[in-house]
């Protein structure tokens, strides 16, 4: 997130994606993967890429942490529709 705020968005996205691209089980609940999805979603929000942000929030939600921030963001971006 710090890199994105500093204007180094491409570097921030590549760093977050490097965690996501790591091999893991199909039912991953690892906090690093979850945080990477959240970071990518927020970077997309900063860039006004609502579709990208929603995609990453959905992926974070699939990990199943039941985070109210993610759920609220998904409701906001979909207008209440999943």
Secondary structure, 3 states (H helix, E strand, C coil): CHHHHCCCHHHHHHHHHHHHCCCCCCCCCCHHHHHHHHHHHHHHHHCCCHHHHHHHHHHHHHHCCCCHHHHHHHHHHHCCCC
